Amino acid sequence: MFRWYATVLGRYAVFGGRARCRELWYFAVVHALATLCLYALDVTLFGARAPWLTAAYTLVTLPPVLAAVVRRLHDTGRGGWFALLWLVPVAGWCAVLALLGAEGQAGGNRFGPDPRGGVGPAPETVPAV
């Protein structure tokens, strides 16, 4: 689980390519636990009014989170612009979560090869019948 967290942090500025479902969700679990622990530490040290550590962690990890979400959307065959649906309250959040949980495309797609190691040509190279 922590390996996926380190992988996402290591690819903090890579918005191209594809990410497995496992990569995003394991990262999300560790990220949520780290945020909760930092918030608890903030409350202990500074009180609930000044969550400085949580805010700093959130700002530092924002680029890796966005990059992982975009790569995950690429795996489902969608462009990263679908992540902007997150700006629409409730309905957008549900839509983005559904897209992130969707099955990735088998084989290559326009965003790169299958991260699970699947074989097969990209859809553009398959001759029409």
C-alpha positions in Angstrom: 0.0 0.0 0.0 2.8 2.4 0.9 4.6 1.5 -2.4 1.7 3.0 -4.3 1.8 6.1 -2.2 5.5 6.5 -3.0 4.9 5.8 -6.6 2.3 8.6 -6.9 4.5 11.1 -5.0 7.4 10.1 -7.2 5.4 10.9 -10.3 4.1 14.2 -8.9 4.3 16.1 -12.2 3.5 13.3 -14.7 0.1 14.1 -16.1 0.5 11.9 -19.2 0.1 8.1 -19.3 -2.2 5.9 -17.4 -2.7 4.8 -13.7 -4.2 1.6 -12.4 -7.2 1.7 -10.2 -5.1 0.2 -7.4 -2.5 3.0 -7.7 -5.1 5.7 -7.1 -7.1 4.1 -4.4 -4.2 2.9 -2.3 -2.7 6.3 -2.6 -6.0 7.8 -1.5 -6.2 5.6 1.6 -2.7 6.5 2.8 -3.3 10.2 1.9 -6.5 10.2 4.0 -4.8 8.6 6.9 -1.9 11.0 6.8 -4.3 13.9 6.6 -6.3 12.7 9.6 -3.1 12.1 11.6 -1.8 15.6 10.8 -5.1 17.2 11.7 -5.1 15.4 15.0 -1.6 16.7 15.6 -2.7 20.2 14.6 -5.6 20.1 17.1 -3.2 18.9 19.8 -0.5 21.5 19.1 -2.4 24.6 17.8 -6.1 24.0 18.5 -8.8 23.4 15.9 -8.6 27.0 14.6 -5.1 26.7 13.0 -4.6 23.4 11.1 -1.2 24.6 9.7 0.3 21.1 9.2 -2.8 19.8 7.5 -2.9 22.8 5.2 0.8 22.6 4.3 0.5 18.8 3.6 -2.6 19.4 1.4 -0.9 22.1 -0.6 2.3 20.0 -1.1 0.4 16.9 -2.2 -2.1 18.7 -4.5 0.0 18.3 -7.7 0.5 14.5 -7.1 -3.2 14.0 -6.4 -4.2 15.9 -9.5 -1.7 14.0 -11.6 -2.9 10.6 -10.3 -6.5 11.5 -11.0 -5.7 12.6 -14.5 -3.7 9.4 -15.2 -6.6 7.3 -13.8 -9.1 9.1 -16.1 -6.7 8.4 -18.9 -6.8 4.7 -18.1 -10.6 4.7 -18.5 -10.2 6.4 -21.9 -11.3 9.9 -20.8 -9.3 13.1 -20.9 -8.1 14.8 -17.8 -10.5 17.6 -18.2 -13.2 15.4 -16.7 -11.5 16.1 -13.4 -13.0 19.6 -13.5 -16.4 18.0 -12.8 -15.1 18.0 -9.2 -15.9 21.7 -9.1 -19.7 20.9 -9.4 -21.0 20.2 -5.9 -22.4 16.8 -5.1 -23.4 15.7 -8.7 -19.9 16.4 -10.0 -18.3 14.7 -7.0 -20.4 11.6 -7.6 -19.6 11.6 -11.3 -15.8 11.9 -10.8 -15.8 9.1 -8.2 -17.8 6.9 -10.6 -15.3 7.7 -13.4 -12.3 7.0 -11.2 -13.8 3.6 -10.1 -14.6 2.5 -13.7 -12.8 -0.4 -15.3 -9.7 0.7 -17.3 -9.5 0.0 -21.0 -7.8 -3.3 -21.8 -4.8 -2.9 -24.1 -3.4 0.4 -25.2 -5.4 3.5 -25.8 -4.6 7.0 -27.0 -3.0 7.8 -23.6 -0.5 4.9 -23.6 -0.1 1.2 -23.0 -2.2 -0.7 -20.5 -0.6 -0.2 -17.0 -1.6 -3.7 -16.1 0.6 -5.1 -18.8 -2.3 -6.0 -21.2 -1.4 -6.6 -24.8 -3.2 -5.4 -27.8 -3.0 -2.5 -30.2 -4.3 0.9 -29.5 -7.9 1.4 -30.8 -6.7 3.7 -33.6 -4.6 1.0 -35.1 -7.4 -1.6 -35.4 -8.6 -1.8 -38.9 -12.3 -1.0 -39.4 -14.5 -3.9 -40.6 
